[in-house]
Amino acid sequence: MSGVMDFFLLMSVMGLLAVPSNPSPDFAALGLVLEAGVGCGIYGSYGDSFFTLIILLMYMRGTWIVFACETAIAADRDPNASGLWAVFGRKPVYMIWLFISQFIFCGGWYDECAQSLDEFDEVYLFRGEFGAVGLMYCSGGGFCMLGACTLQLSFFVVVELTRAVSRRALRPV
């Protein structure tokens, strides 16, 4: 079980690095799809398969909406793949930045929730993911709200850019 989780976490980091290091929106969206699948695999390894499937379907829907908008805006005839040196050279820079920011900003929050409550011998009333949700909203709730507002604003910008001038999408708003 530990090897599977290590693989999922490694693929999660690779999926997160695939998004900013690719200049083409096609391959960046592929990194988002990889991240959605791996993230739900991590969550599903703790035993909640139905909720994992629902989250995967919702996240894939949002990813494909973003993918369709990005492809409509930047229709690239020759997208740069991850094998090119210009793209491949960015990944170590992002990896170093990731480790430095993790060392600076994420002091020791993972020491308390490194294991799920299902892995202990005792019987507990709550499962491990409920503690992680509380921890996420405790320390990062403001960042979640900031991310949601940013995504909403970027959606409005994409809608305004793709609509014709005569048919404004947000005119009633």
C-alpha positions as CSV (number, residue, x, y, z in Angstrom):
1,M,0.0,0.0,0.0
2,S,2.9,2.4,0.8
3,G,4.4,1.8,-2.7
4,V,1.1,2.6,-4.4
5,M,0.8,5.8,-2.4
6,D,4.4,6.8,-3.2
7,F,3.6,6.2,-6.9
8,F,0.4,8.3,-6.8
9,L,2.2,11.1,-5.0
10,L,5.1,11.1,-7.5
11,M,2.6,11.2,-10.4
12,S,0.8,14.0,-8.7
13,V,3.9,16.1,-8.6
14,M,4.6,15.2,-12.2
15,G,1.1,16.2,-13.2
16,L,1.4,19.5,-11.3
17,L,4.7,20.2,-13.1
18,A,3.2,19.4,-16.5
19,V,0.8,22.3,-16.3
20,P,3.1,25.3,-16.0
21,S,6.1,23.9,-17.9
22,N,4.2,23.3,-21.2
23,P,3.6,26.4,-23.4
24,S,0.9,24.6,-25.3
25,P,-2.6,24.5,-23.8
26,D,-3.2,21.0,-25.1
27,F,-0.4,19.4,-23.1
28,A,-1.2,21.6,-20.0
29,A,-4.7,20.3,-20.1
30,L,-3.3,16.8,-20.4
31,G,-1.4,17.5,-17.2
32,L,-4.6,18.6,-15.5
33,V,-6.3,15.3,-16.6
34,L,-3.4,13.3,-15.2
35,E,-3.6,15.3,-11.9
36,A,-7.4,14.7,-11.7
37,G,-7.0,10.9,-12.1
38,V,-4.0,10.6,-9.7
39,G,-5.6,12.9,-7.1
40,C,-8.8,10.8,-7.1
41,G,-6.6,7.7,-6.9
42,I,-4.9,9.0,-3.8
43,Y,-8.3,9.8,-2.3
44,G,-9.7,6.4,-3.3
45,S,-6.8,4.5,-1.7
46,Y,-8.2,5.6,1.6
47,G,-11.3,3.6,1.0
48,D,-14.0,6.0,-0.3
49,S,-14.6,4.9,-3.8
50,F,-18.0,6.4,-4.5
51,F,-17.1,9.9,-3.4
52,T,-13.8,9.5,-5.4
53,L,-15.8,8.7,-8.6
54,I,-18.1,11.7,-8.1
55,I,-15.2,14.1,-7.5
56,L,-13.4,12.6,-10.6
57,L,-16.4,13.2,-12.8
58,M,-16.9,16.8,-11.5
59,Y,-13.2,17.6,-11.9
60,M,-13.0,16.1,-15.4
61,R,-16.0,18.1,-16.4
62,G,-14.3,21.3,-15.3
63,T,-11.0,20.3,-16.9
64,W,-12.6,19.6,-20.2
65,I,-14.4,23.0,-20.1
66,V,-11.1,24.7,-19.5
67,F,-9.5,22.6,-22.2
68,A,-12.2,23.5,-24.8
69,C,-11.8,27.2,-24.0
70,E,-8.0,27.2,-24.2
71,T,-8.1,25.3,-27.4
72,A,-10.6,27.7,-28.9
73,I,-8.5,30.7,-27.9
74,A,-5.1,29.4,-28.7
75,A,-5.5,27.1,-31.7
76,D,-1.9,26.0,-32.0
77,R,-1.0,24.2,-35.2
78,D,2.3,22.9,-33.9
79,P,2.2,22.4,-30.1
80,N,5.4,22.1,-28.2
81,A,5.6,18.7,-26.5
82,S,7.4,17.9,-23.2
83,G,10.3,16.3,-25.1
84,L,11.6,19.6,-26.4
85,W,14.6,21.2,-24.6
86,A,12.8,24.5,-24.0
87,V,10.0,22.7,-22.2
88,F,12.2,20.0,-20.5
89,G,14.6,22.7,-19.1
90,R,11.8,24.3,-17.1
91,K,10.9,21.3,-15.1
92,P,14.0,21.2,-12.9
93,V,13.5,24.9,-12.2
94,Y,9.9,24.3,-11.1
95,M,11.0,21.3,-9.1
96,I,13.5,23.3,-7.2
97,W,11.0,26.0,-6.6
98,L,8.5,23.5,-5.4
99,F,10.9,22.0,-2.8
100,I,12.0,25.4,-1.6
101,S,8.5,26.7,-1.2
102,Q,7.5,23.5,0.6
103,F,10.4,23.8,3.0
104,I,9.6,27.5,3.7
105,F,5.8,27.6,3.9
106,C,4.7,24.0,4.9
107,G,6.6,23.6,8.1
108,G,5.2,20.5,9.7
109,W,1.5,20.1,9.0
110,Y,2.0,16.7,7.4
111,D,3.5,15.1,10.5
112,E,0.0,14.9,12.1
113,C,-1.9,13.5,9.2
114,A,0.7,11.3,7.5
115,Q,-1.4,8.1,8.0
116,S,-5.1,7.4,7.6
117,L,-7.0,6.4,10.6
118,D,-7.9,3.2,8.8
119,E,-4.2,2.0,9.1
120,F,-4.3,1.9,12.9
121,D,-5.2,-1.2,15.0
122,E,-7.7,0.6,17.1
123,V,-11.3,1.4,16.1
124,Y,-12.1,5.0,15.5
125,L,-15.4,6.7,14.9
126,F,-14.1,9.1,12.1
127,R,-12.2,8.3,9.0
128,G,-8.9,9.9,8.0
129,E,-10.2,12.1,5.2
130,F,-12.5,14.1,7.5
131,G,-9.5,15.2,9.5
132,A,-7.7,16.2,6.4
133,V,-10.7,18.3,5.2
134,G,-10.8,20.1,8.5
135,L,-7.1,20.7,8.3
136,M,-7.4,22.1,4.8
137,Y,-10.1,24.5,5.7
138,C,-8.3,25.5,8.9
139,S,-5.0,26.6,7.3
140,G,-5.9,27.2,3.7
141,G,-9.6,28.2,3.5
142,G,-8.7,31.7,2.5
143,F,-6.6,30.4,-0.4
144,C,-9.4,28.1,-1.5
145,M,-11.7,31.1,-1.7
146,L,-9.1,33.2,-3.5
147,G,-8.6,30.3,-6.0
148,A,-12.4,30.0,-6.5
149,C,-12.8,33.8,-7.2
150,T,-9.8,33.7,-9.6
151,L,-11.3,30.8,-11.5
152,Q,-14.6,32.6,-11.7
153,L,-13.0,35.8,-13.0
154,S,-10.9,33.8,-15.6
155,F,-14.1,32.1,-16.7
156,F,-15.8,35.5,-17.3
157,V,-12.8,36.7,-19.2
158,V,-12.8,33.6,-21.5
159,V,-16.5,34.0,-22.1
160,E,-16.1,37.6,-23.0
161,L,-13.1,37.0,-25.3
162,T,-14.8,34.2,-27.2
163,R,-18.2,35.9,-27.8
164,A,-18.8,38.3,-30.6
165,V,-18.9,42.1,-29.9
166,S,-22.6,42.3,-30.7
167,R,-23.6,39.4,-28.5
168,R,-22.0,40.2,-25.1
169,A,-22.4,37.3,-22.7
170,L,-22.2,39.3,-19.5
171,R,-24.3,42.3,-20.6
172,P,-27.2,41.6,-18.2
173,V,-24.8,41.1,-15.4
